Amino acid sequence: MPHYLYRIEPTRPAMLADGPTAQEAEAVAAHFDYLRAHAERGVLFMAGRTLPAHGSSFGLALFSAPSDAAAQAFLDEDPALQRGVMKGEVFPFRVALWAGDPLAPCDAD
């Protein structure tokens, strides 16, 4: 099955620096639950975000989908996008290298 990457970012960048509103926090929690459910089903391989707490921060998710339309639907159905807290874009993606468990401790200096 083809792989896709989506990139999302907050529609209100100050959410990261100043903290989320109650509605934003609820949407982000639903977003996390949405991604976790897809990870448990084996559809989502990785999700995370950059750590800067300013306007350049963004999140990524690597997942599989049967078609470009299904990949776009995966993004469109994300609660954070549906509630207007995030905006995003989907890209077809080809994994070139994948080294073991990416969460395992690294010996690199």
All heavy atoms as an XYZ file, in Angstrom:
824
protein
N       0.858     -1.176      0.000
C       0.000      0.000      0.000
C       0.903      1.237      0.000
O       1.908      1.263      0.693
C      -0.910     -0.032      1.227
C      -1.961      1.028      1.158
S      -3.311      0.980      2.375
C      -3.678     -0.724      2.600
N       0.526      2.264     -0.744
C       1.346      3.484     -0.803
C       1.454      4.186      0.552
O       0.582      4.068      1.408
C       0.588      4.377     -1.791
C      -0.289      3.457     -2.556
C      -0.618      2.321     -1.641
N       2.536      4.924      0.720
C       2.767      5.703      1.933
C       2.542      7.185      1.638
O       2.746      7.648      0.508
C       4.198      5.507      2.445
C       4.460      4.112      2.885
N       5.461      3.356      2.358
C       3.837      3.336      3.800
C       5.458      2.175      2.934
N       4.483      2.141      3.812
N       2.170      7.890      2.682
C       1.928      9.330      2.604
C       2.479      9.988      3.852
O       2.593      9.367      4.913
C       0.425      9.622      2.489
C      -0.162      9.118      1.201
C      -0.628      7.816      1.094
C      -0.231      9.935      0.080
C      -1.153      7.335     -0.096
C      -0.751      9.465     -1.111
C      -1.208      8.171     -1.200
O      -1.721      7.702     -2.378
N       2.772     11.252      3.703
C       3.222     12.073      4.818
C       2.293     13.267      4.879
O       1.967     13.852      3.841
C       4.653     12.546      4.556
C       5.320     13.347      5.662
C       5.800     12.397      6.759
C       6.490     14.122      5.109
N       1.831     13.591      6.075
C       1.125     14.862      6.162
C       1.863     15.779      7.115
O       2.512     15.355      8.051
C      -0.361     14.723      6.431
C      -0.927     14.531      7.817
C      -0.417     15.144      8.943
C      -2.079     13.774      7.971
C      -1.008     14.990     10.180
C      -2.680     13.615      9.205
C      -2.134     14.228     10.301
O      -2.726     14.081     11.531
N       1.785     17.039      6.753
C       2.417     18.106      7.531
C       1.295     18.995      8.023
O       0.447     19.430      7.234
C       3.375     18.899      6.640
C       4.083     20.023      7.353
C       4.968     20.795      6.353
N       5.814     21.744      7.000
C       5.434     22.944      7.430
N       4.188     23.347      7.247
N       6.282     23.749      8.028
N       1.266     19.233      9.333
C       0.248     20.124      9.892
C       0.922     21.210     10.716
O       2.055     21.040     11.178
C      -0.795     19.371     10.755
C      -0.133     18.670     11.939
C      -1.591     18.406      9.914
C      -1.113     18.082     12.933
N       0.216     22.289     10.866
C       0.697     23.382     11.709
C      -0.496     24.089     12.327
O      -1.601     24.055     11.784
C       1.556     24.358     10.911
C       0.844     24.994      9.749
C       1.787     25.801      8.875
O       2.639     25.197      8.216
O       1.639     27.042      8.859
N      -0.289     24.711     13.468
C      -1.402     25.398     14.140
C      -1.912     26.570     13.303
O      -1.125     27.279     12.668
C      -0.793     25.919     15.445
C       0.523     25.258     15.585
C       0.945     24.802     14.234
N      -3.201     26.776     13.313
C      -3.760     27.947     12.645
C      -3.517     29.201     13.483
O      -3.523     30.301     12.949
C      -5.274     27.779     12.387
O      -5.924     27.469     13.618
C      -5.521     26.665     11.376
N      -3.294     28.998     14.781
C      -2.932     30.108     15.674
C      -1.577     29.754     16.289
O      -1.500     29.054     17.306
C      -4.000     30.282     16.767
C      -3.804     31.532     17.625
C      -4.883     31.670     18.691
N      -4.765     30.687     19.745
C      -3.990     30.834     20.849
N      -3.263     31.919     21.021
N      -3.952     29.872     21.765
N      -0.475     30.221     15.681
C       0.858     29.850     16.159
C       1.099     30.175     17.630
O       1.849     29.468     18.305
C       1.797     30.646     15.259
C       1.023     30.850     14.005
C      -0.411     31.017     14.452
N       0.458     31.192     18.161
C       0.642     31.546     19.572
C       0.165     30.442     20.506
O       0.526     30.429     21.687
C      -0.085     32.849     19.886
N      -0.605     29.495     19.981
C      -1.061     28.379     20.803
C       0.130     27.651     21.426
O       0.060     27.194     22.562
C      -1.880     27.403     19.948
C      -2.310     26.152     20.667
S      -3.290     25.027     19.649
C      -1.998     24.215     18.713
N       1.234     27.549     20.684
C       2.407     26.825     21.177
C       3.177     27.636     22.209
O       3.681     27.084     23.179
C       3.316     26.445     20.014
C       2.674     25.533     18.973
C       3.617     25.322     17.818
C       2.255     24.214     19.595
N       3.281     28.930     22.014
C       4.046     29.773     22.935
C       3.233     30.170     24.166
O       3.747     30.163     25.281
C       4.529     31.023     22.201
N       1.962     30.493     23.957
C       1.117     31.008     25.038
C       0.252     29.944     25.692
O      -0.352     30.188     26.722
C       0.195     32.113     24.511
C       0.962     33.274     23.916
O       2.152     33.447     24.260
O       0.379     34.005     23.092
N       0.171     28.785     25.061
C      -0.693     27.715     25.548
C      -2.010     27.712     24.810
O      -2.463     28.743     24.306
N      -2.625     26.536     24.750
C      -3.886     26.427     24.012
C      -5.078     26.933     24.816
O      -5.071     26.922     26.042
C      -4.007     24.918     23.782
C      -3.286     24.307     24.942
C      -2.149     25.250     25.248
N      -6.096     27.365     24.091
C      -7.383     27.647     24.718
C      -8.017     26.301     25.081
O      -7.534     25.240     24.665
C      -8.312     28.392     23.747
O      -8.610     27.520     22.647
C      -7.687     29.697     23.246
N      -9.097     26.334     25.811
C      -9.785     25.084     26.169
C     -10.241     24.341     24.920
O     -10.104     23.116     24.829
C     -10.974     25.393     27.076
N     -10.753     25.069     23.928
C     -11.211     24.436     22.687
C     -10.030     23.839     21.917
O     -10.146     22.746     21.357
C     -11.956     25.442     21.793
C     -13.262     25.911     22.378
C     -13.089     27.137     23.290
O     -11.989     27.595     23.597
N     -14.210     27.673     23.736
N      -8.908     24.543     21.886
C      -7.723     24.020     21.204
C      -7.195     22.772     21.904
O      -6.843     21.787     21.249
C      -6.635     25.089     21.128
C      -6.964     26.210     20.168
C      -6.028     27.407     20.298
O      -5.388     27.572     21.360
O      -5.947     28.186     19.321
N      -7.148     22.802     23.221
C      -6.671     21.648     23.980
C      -7.554     20.428     23.724
O      -7.051     19.306     23.565
C      -6.612     21.981     25.466
N      -8.844     20.636     23.675
C      -9.780     19.539     23.400
C      -9.554     18.987     21.986
O      -9.541     17.769     21.779
C     -11.210     20.030     23.555
C     -12.249     18.946     23.364
C     -13.655     19.482     23.556
O     -13.960     19.973     24.653
O     -14.437     19.399     22.589
N      -9.356     19.871     21.013
C      -9.116     19.436     19.637
C      -7.796     18.689     19.505
O      -7.714     17.680     18.792
C      -9.133     20.640     18.691
N      -6.760     19.146     20.199
C      -5.455     18.472     20.147
C      -5.547     17.100     20.817
O      -4.964     16.127     20.324
C      -4.358     19.361     20.778
C      -3.067     18.590     20.962
C      -4.129     20.598     19.904
N      -6.286     16.983     21.893
C      -6.474     15.682     22.539
C      -7.214     14.720     21.601
O      -6.841     13.547     21.482
C      -7.237     15.842     23.854
N      -8.236     15.212     20.922
C      -8.968     14.376     19.962
C      -8.066     13.987     18.790
O      -8.135     12.863     18.290
C     -10.214     15.110     19.472
N      -7.217     14.898     18.366
C      -6.236     14.646     17.304
C      -5.302     13.516     17.723
O      -5.064     12.569     16.960
C      -5.465     15.948     17.045
C      -4.144     15.823     16.396
N      -3.994     15.556     15.056
C      -2.900     15.950     16.899
C      -2.703     15.517     14.759
N      -2.017     15.751     15.865
N      -4.804     13.564     18.953
C      -3.907     12.525     19.436
C      -4.622     11.173     19.484
O      -4.070     10.150     19.066
C      -3.356     12.891     20.815
C      -2.314     11.932     21.302
C      -1.003     12.039     20.876
C      -2.648     10.908     22.170
C      -0.030     11.143     21.314
C      -1.694     10.002     22.615
C      -0.377     10.120     22.178
N      -5.849     11.162     19.966
C      -6.631      9.923     20.018
C      -6.863      9.363     18.610
O      -6.808      8.146     18.399
C      -7.964     10.143     20.725
C      -7.807     10.396     22.213
O      -6.725     10.092     22.780
O      -8.774     10.916     22.812
N      -7.133     10.241     17.669
C      -7.346      9.852     16.270
C      -6.097      9.175     15.718
O      -6.170      8.094     15.127
C      -7.697     11.110     15.468
C      -7.834     10.924     13.980
C      -8.988     10.367     13.434
C      -6.835     11.357     13.109
C      -9.126     10.230     12.066
C      -6.969     11.220     11.749
C      -8.119     10.653     11.226
O      -8.256     10.517      9.866
N      -4.944      9.799     15.938
C      -3.695      9.221     15.446
C      -3.367      7.912     16.170
O      -2.932      6.935     15.533
C      -2.552     10.222     15.591
C      -2.655     11.477     14.721
C      -1.493     12.403     15.004
C      -2.732     11.129     13.243
N      -3.565      7.871     17.472
C      -3.281      6.648     18.226
C      -4.137      5.490     17.720
O      -3.658      4.370     17.563
C      -3.501      6.859     19.715
C      -3.177      5.586     20.509
C      -3.331      5.712     22.002
N      -4.334      6.680     22.385
C      -4.256      7.432     23.470
N      -3.224      7.320     24.284
N      -5.204      8.281     23.768
N      -5.406      5.732     17.435
C      -6.296      4.677     16.934
C      -5.781      4.140     15.592
O      -5.807      2.935     15.351
C      -7.721      5.212     16.788
N      -5.299      5.029     14.744
C      -4.756      4.584     13.451
C      -3.423      3.856     13.622
O      -3.120      2.936     12.864
C      -4.640      5.764     12.485
C      -5.962      6.132     11.894
N      -6.843      6.967     12.527
C      -6.559      5.745     10.747
C      -7.931      7.091     11.788
N      -7.793      6.356     10.703
N      -2.649      4.248     14.613
C      -1.397      3.523     14.895
C      -1.718      2.105     15.372
O      -1.063      1.143     14.954
C      -0.571      4.274     15.933
N      -2.707      1.973     16.221
C      -3.095      0.658     16.728
C      -3.611     -0.240     15.616
O      -3.469     -1.461     15.689
C      -4.130      0.810     17.841
C      -3.540      1.405     19.109
C      -4.571      1.785     20.156
O      -5.796      1.651     19.897
O      -4.152      2.234     21.242
N      -4.193      0.346     14.570
C      -4.689     -0.419     13.422
C      -3.584     -0.718     12.406
O      -3.810     -1.411     11.432
C      -5.805      0.366     12.718
C      -7.078      0.449     13.528
C      -8.223      1.164     12.807
N      -8.229      0.976     11.388
C      -8.330      1.976     10.488
N      -8.427      3.220     10.885
N      -8.354      1.725      9.208
N      -2.390     -0.164     12.619
C      -1.284     -0.401     11.698
C      -1.275      0.497     10.481
O      -0.517      0.268      9.539
N      -2.094      1.540     10.489
C      -2.168      2.483      9.370
C      -1.138      3.593      9.528
O      -0.507      4.015      8.561
C      -3.593      3.081      9.270
C      -3.661      4.199      8.245
C      -4.593      1.987      8.958
N      -0.969      4.073     10.746
C      -0.039      5.159     11.063
C       1.261      4.560     11.581
O       1.244      3.723     12.481
C      -0.650      6.075     12.127
C       0.232      7.213     12.606
C       0.294      8.314     11.557
C      -0.292      7.765     13.922
N       2.374      4.984     11.018
C       3.683      4.466     11.409
C       4.401      5.387     12.386
O       5.146      4.925     13.246
C       4.574      4.261     10.180
C       3.932      3.392      9.151
C       3.525      3.920      7.945
C       3.715      2.050      9.397
C       2.930      3.120      6.993
C       3.115      1.240      8.452
C       2.718      1.781      7.243
N       4.216      6.688     12.238
C       4.943      7.660     13.034
C       4.180      8.971     13.023
O       3.598      9.356     12.007
C       6.333      7.860     12.417
C       7.248      8.873     13.058
S       6.978     10.630     12.687
C       7.061     10.735     10.931
N       4.183      9.649     14.154
C       3.630     11.000     14.229
C       4.423     11.760     15.280
O       4.849     11.187     16.280
C       2.147     10.980     14.589
N       4.624     13.026     15.057
C       5.333     13.860     16.013
C       5.386     15.289     15.526
O       4.842     15.619     14.475
N       6.055     16.111     16.321
C       6.157     17.527     15.940
C       7.524     18.071     16.292
O       8.227     17.521     17.145
C       5.066     18.365     16.584
C       5.244     18.632     18.071
C       4.177     19.633     18.531
N       4.336     20.074     19.881
C       5.025     21.165     20.248
N       5.650     21.900     19.362
N       5.087     21.511     21.514
N       7.858     19.151     15.647
C       9.089     19.851     15.986
C       8.874     20.557     17.316
O       7.743     20.846     17.711
C       9.478     20.853     14.882
O       8.421     21.797     14.723
C       9.748     20.148     13.560
N       9.959     20.847     18.008
C       9.843     21.367     19.365
C       9.851     22.886     19.512
O       9.457     23.367     20.573
C      10.934     20.751     20.245
C      10.790     19.242     20.422
C      11.932     18.695     21.274
C       9.450     18.879     21.038
N      10.280     23.652     18.538
C      10.229     25.104     18.760
C       8.809     25.565     19.078
O       7.855     25.132     18.442
C      10.680     25.699     17.428
C      11.392     24.599     16.727
C      10.792     23.318     17.225
N       8.679     26.402     20.074
C       7.361     26.917     20.462
C       7.143     28.287     19.835
O       6.879     29.268     20.504
C       7.249     26.990     21.980
N       7.278     28.340     18.538
C       7.015     29.586     17.807
C       6.424     29.244     16.455
O       6.160     28.073     16.174
C       8.277     30.443     17.693
C       9.470     29.709     17.168
N       9.600     29.329     15.858
C      10.579     29.274     17.791
C      10.743     28.711     15.698
N      11.361     28.652     16.860
N       6.235     30.195     15.612
C       5.522     30.034     14.354
C       6.075     29.022     13.380
O       5.383     28.636     12.452
N       7.320     28.559     13.547
C       7.867     27.625     12.570
C       7.653     26.161     12.953
O       8.053     25.265     12.226
C       9.364     27.883     12.367
O      10.078     27.551     13.538
N       7.010     25.884     14.067
C       6.792     24.512     14.499
C       5.741     23.840     13.615
O       4.799     24.474     13.145
C       6.332     24.492     15.951
O       6.282     23.167     16.427
N       5.917     22.528     13.392
C       4.960     21.774     12.591
C       4.970     20.322     13.033
O       5.896     19.864     13.693
C       5.266     21.889     11.089
C       6.634     21.395     10.700
C       6.835     20.071     10.327
C       7.725     22.256     10.725
C       8.097     19.609      9.982
C       8.993     21.807     10.376
C       9.177     20.481     10.003
N       3.926     19.602     12.639
C       3.824     18.185     12.940
C       3.846     17.372     11.666
O       3.496     17.868     10.590
N       4.275     16.107     11.793
C       4.320     15.183     10.669
C       3.658     13.874     11.066
O       3.742     13.458     12.223
C       5.764     14.879     10.264
C       6.599     16.024      9.731
C       8.049     15.560      9.540
C       6.034     16.539      8.419
N       3.061     13.227     10.102
C       2.530     11.878     10.295
C       2.829     11.080      9.040
O       2.600     11.549      7.921
C       1.029     11.922     10.543
N       3.368      9.886      9.220
C       3.661      8.967      8.127
C       2.660      7.828      8.226
O       2.535      7.193      9.280
C       5.094      8.447      8.240
C       5.534      7.409      7.218
C       5.474      7.964      5.798
C       6.942      6.923      7.547
N       1.936      7.568      7.144
C       0.868      6.576      7.180
C       0.696      5.928      5.813
O       1.283      6.379      4.820
C      -0.449      7.237      7.633
C      -0.955      8.316      6.710
C      -1.955      8.053      5.790
C      -0.430      9.601      6.767
C      -2.432      9.053      4.941
C      -0.896     10.599      5.923
C      -1.897     10.330      5.008
N      -0.086      4.870      5.771
C      -0.396      4.225      4.503
C      -1.860      4.475      4.164
O      -2.704      4.637      5.057
C      -0.107      2.725      4.561
O      -0.919      2.094      5.515
N      -2.145      4.506      2.876
C      -3.507      4.678      2.382
C      -3.573      4.055      0.983
O      -2.569      4.047      0.270
C      -3.884      6.161      2.328
N      -4.732      3.568      0.594
C      -4.837      2.906     -0.706
C      -4.805      3.850     -1.908
O      -4.572      3.407     -3.031
C      -6.173      2.167     -0.622
C      -6.955      2.891      0.407
C      -5.949      3.442      1.377
N      -5.025      5.149     -1.681
C      -5.075      6.089     -2.802
C      -4.818      7.508     -2.307
O      -4.882      7.780     -1.104
C      -6.457      6.048     -3.460
O      -7.442      6.541     -2.564
N      -4.569      8.401     -3.256
C      -4.398      9.815     -2.912
C      -5.657     10.358     -2.236
O      -5.574     11.116     -1.271
C      -4.091     10.640     -4.157
C      -2.725     10.358     -4.762
O      -1.927      9.604     -4.169
O      -2.457     10.896     -5.856
N      -6.821      9.954     -2.734
C      -8.085     10.434     -2.157
C      -8.246      9.936     -0.717
O      -8.685     10.695      0.163
C      -9.264      9.986     -3.012
N      -7.881      8.692     -0.465
C      -7.970      8.153      0.899
C      -6.977      8.850      1.822
O      -7.273      9.092      2.998
C      -7.735      6.646      0.892
N      -5.793      9.178      1.305
C      -4.800      9.901      2.106
C      -5.314     11.296      2.457
O      -5.159     11.750      3.590
C      -3.477      9.989      1.358
N      -5.943     11.954      1.497
C      -6.505     13.282      1.773
C      -7.629     13.168      2.802
O      -7.737     14.003      3.706
C      -7.014     13.930      0.488
C      -7.499     15.360      0.671
C      -6.399     16.307      1.124
O      -5.324     16.334      0.531
N      -6.661     17.083      2.166
N      -8.430     12.122      2.704
C      -9.512     11.915      3.675
C      -8.939     11.680      5.075
O      -9.514     12.159      6.063
C     -10.380     10.735      3.247
N      -7.807     10.965      5.172
C      -7.156     10.738      6.464
C      -6.830     12.081      7.119
O      -7.083     12.282      8.304
C      -5.887      9.910      6.254
C      -5.148      9.572      7.511
C      -5.513      8.484      8.278
C      -4.073     10.341      7.928
C      -4.830      8.162      9.450
C      -3.378     10.026      9.087
C      -3.766      8.933      9.850
N      -6.295     13.005      6.348
C      -5.999     14.340      6.867
C      -7.288     15.084      7.189
O      -7.435     15.645      8.282
C      -5.165     15.132      5.861
C      -4.906     16.592      6.213
C      -4.023     16.709      7.444
C      -4.276     17.318      5.035
N      -8.223     15.089      6.252
C      -9.458     15.864      6.419
C     -10.286     15.410      7.615
O     -11.022     16.203      8.188
C     -10.308     15.780      5.149
C      -9.674     16.465      3.957
O      -8.745     17.285      4.143
O     -10.093     16.160      2.825
N     -10.163     14.129      7.998
C     -10.948     13.595      9.105
C     -10.267     13.794     10.464
O     -10.839     13.458     11.500
C     -11.237     12.111      8.863
C     -12.175     11.917      7.693
C     -12.277     10.477      7.208
O     -11.694      9.577      7.861
O     -12.919     10.271      6.163
N      -9.069     14.346     10.458
C      -8.361     14.615     11.709
C      -9.140     15.682     12.484
O      -9.431     16.757     11.958
C      -6.946     15.108     11.392
C      -6.090     15.286     12.631
O      -6.582     15.846     13.636
O      -4.924     14.898     12.586
N      -9.503     15.398     13.733
C     -10.297     16.357     14.507
C      -9.662     17.744     14.639
O     -10.387     18.746     14.692
C     -10.424     15.694     15.880
C     -10.271     14.240     15.608
C      -9.281     14.148     14.481
N      -8.351     17.840     14.695
C      -7.714     19.152     14.824
C      -7.941     19.996     13.576
O      -8.082     21.221     13.674
C      -6.222     18.996     15.096
N      -7.999     19.362     12.422
C      -8.294     20.096     11.193
C      -9.777     20.392     11.081
O     -10.163     21.494     10.695
C      -7.797     19.326      9.969
C      -6.309     19.537      9.722
C      -5.447     18.604     10.500
C      -6.009     19.488      8.260
N     -10.595     19.416     11.431
C     -12.039     19.626     11.360
C     -12.487     20.764     12.268
O     -13.418     21.485     11.943
C     -12.788     18.352     11.741
C     -12.701     17.283     10.685
C     -13.543     16.072     11.024
O     -13.860     15.809     12.185
N     -13.903     15.321     10.009
N     -11.792     20.947     13.386
C     -12.166     21.998     14.342
C     -11.413     23.303     14.100
O     -11.534     24.248     14.880
C     -11.937     21.500     15.768
C     -12.801     20.293     16.084
C     -12.531     19.733     17.434
N     -13.173     18.437     17.600
C     -13.190     17.758     18.731
N     -12.620     18.258     19.820
N     -13.773     16.594     18.789
N     -10.604     23.353     13.040
C      -9.924     24.585     12.662
C      -8.707     24.942     13.490
O      -8.195     26.059     13.381
N      -8.208     24.018     14.301
C      -7.046     24.291     15.149
C      -5.743     24.089     14.380
O      -4.738     24.716     14.672
C      -7.096     23.393     16.412
C      -5.827     23.488     17.227
C      -8.296     23.771     17.254
N      -5.776     23.211     13.388
C      -4.610     22.938     12.549
C      -4.998     23.068     11.084
O      -6.171     22.951     10.722
C      -4.080     21.508     12.777
C      -3.698     21.180     14.174
S      -2.082     21.801     14.566
C      -1.947     21.261     16.267
N      -4.005     23.293     10.264
C      -4.160     23.220      8.817
C      -3.059     22.297      8.324
O      -2.037     22.111      9.002
C      -4.055     24.600      8.179
C      -2.742     25.318      8.451
C      -2.753     26.711      7.893
C      -1.449     27.425      8.255
N      -1.408     28.779      7.728
N      -3.271     21.661      7.175
C      -2.280     20.701      6.743
C      -2.305     20.416      5.258
O      -3.165     20.900      4.529
N      -1.347     19.576      4.869
C      -1.197     19.173      3.483
C      -0.664     17.743      3.453
O       0.143     17.359      4.296
C      -0.218     20.121      2.785
C      -0.107     19.938      1.314
C       0.754     21.009      0.645
O       1.272     21.901      1.346
O       0.907     20.931     -0.571
N      -1.109     16.970      2.468
C      -0.691     15.579      2.297
C       0.269     15.477      1.122
O       0.080     16.141      0.096
C      -1.913     14.673      2.026
C      -1.483     13.257      1.673
C      -2.844     14.651      3.207
N       1.281     14.617      1.288
C       2.266     14.382      0.241
C       2.447     12.883      0.026
O       2.620     12.146      1.016
C       3.637     14.952      0.649
C       3.615     16.408      0.980
C       3.390     16.836      2.284
C       3.819     17.355     -0.005
C       3.385     18.176      2.603
C       3.811     18.702      0.308
C       3.587     19.120      1.608
N       2.451     12.402     -1.226
C       2.877     11.027     -1.454
C       4.320     10.905     -0.961
O       5.110     11.847     -1.090
C       2.805     10.860     -2.966
C       1.878     11.939     -3.424
C       2.070     13.076     -2.463
N       4.669      9.763     -0.374
C       5.970      9.635      0.264
C       6.530      8.243      0.023
O       5.798      7.255      0.082
C       5.816      9.880      1.774
C       7.102     10.028      2.517
C       7.796     11.223      2.504
C       7.628      8.968      3.233
C       8.985     11.371      3.190
C       8.820      9.094      3.931
C       9.500     10.306      3.912
N       7.813      8.181     -0.243
C       8.482      6.896     -0.399
C       9.554      6.780      0.674
O      10.478      7.590      0.726
C       9.124      6.765     -1.770
C       9.842      5.420     -1.945
C      10.381      5.202     -3.345
N       9.254      5.092     -4.262
C       9.151      5.806     -5.383
N      10.081      6.664     -5.732
N       8.107      5.653     -6.163
N       9.425      5.792      1.541
C      10.438      5.531      2.557
C      11.660      4.950      1.865
O      11.554      3.953      1.151
C       9.915      4.558      3.633
C      11.016      4.202      4.613
C       8.711      5.162      4.353
N      12.819      5.576      2.056
C      14.067      5.088      1.459
C      14.857      4.246      2.454
O      15.456      3.246      2.082
C      14.917      6.259      0.970
N      14.861      4.647      3.714
C      15.563      3.909      4.766
C      14.702      3.913      6.019
O      14.073      4.915      6.342
C      16.904      4.571      5.097
C      17.959      4.602      4.010
C      19.125      5.474      4.455
C      18.437      3.197      3.687
N      14.718      2.799      6.726
C      14.027      2.700      8.012
C      14.909      1.821      8.884
O      15.115      0.655      8.579
C      12.650      2.084      7.838
C      11.795      2.208      9.060
C      11.761      1.352     10.109
C      10.863      3.238      9.357
N      10.859      1.788     11.051
C      10.290      2.942     10.612
C      10.455      4.385      8.690
C       9.330      3.750     11.206
C       9.507      5.180      9.286
C       8.953      4.871     10.525
N      15.434      2.360      9.935
C      16.409      1.638     10.750
C      15.800      1.211     12.071
O      15.667      2.024     12.984
C      17.642      2.497     10.990
N      15.422     -0.033     12.173
C      14.975     -0.595     13.445
C      13.924      0.218     14.155
O      13.074      0.839     13.538
N      14.006      0.224     15.455
C      13.061      0.935     16.304
C      13.519      2.377     16.471
O      14.524      2.642     17.133
C      12.974      0.243     17.669
C      12.022      0.919     18.634
O      11.414      1.962     18.269
O      11.874      0.415     19.747
N      12.789      3.344     15.898
C      13.228      4.743     15.991
C      13.162      5.308     17.401
O      13.730      6.363     17.665
C      12.264      5.479     15.052
C      11.080      4.608     14.973
C      11.552      3.192     15.144
N      12.505      4.625     18.324
C      12.425      5.111     19.707
C      13.489      4.498     20.612
O      13.589      4.860     21.778
C      11.027      4.855     20.278
C       9.891      5.543     19.531
C       8.566      5.188     20.153
C      10.087      7.046     19.490
N      14.272      3.567     20.074
C      15.308      2.936     20.862
C      16.434      3.942     21.144
O      16.684      4.827     20.334
C      15.865      1.718     20.121
N      17.123      3.821     22.290
C      18.225      4.730     22.587
C      19.297      4.675     21.488
O      19.573      3.618     20.927
C      18.784      4.195     23.908
C      17.679      3.406     24.505
C      16.889      2.846     23.346
N      19.867      5.816     21.214
C      20.884      5.931     20.167
C      22.256      6.092     20.817
O      22.415      6.810     21.791
C      20.572      7.151     19.294
S      21.748      7.407     17.974
N      23.261      5.417     20.255
C      24.629      5.512     20.777
C      25.410      6.666     20.163
O      26.539      6.912     20.540
C      25.390      4.200     20.494
C      24.830      3.042     21.312
O      24.260      3.303     22.388
O      24.959      1.901     20.861
N      24.815      7.370     19.206
C      25.504      8.462     18.527
C      25.783      9.610     19.495
O      25.004      9.877     20.393
C      24.704      8.952     17.342
N      26.903     10.267     19.306
C      27.252     11.430     20.164
C      26.597     12.676     19.676
O      26.439     13.047     18.647
C      28.762     11.617     20.198
C      29.426     10.457     20.953
O      28.763      9.831     21.810
O      30.580     10.202     20.671
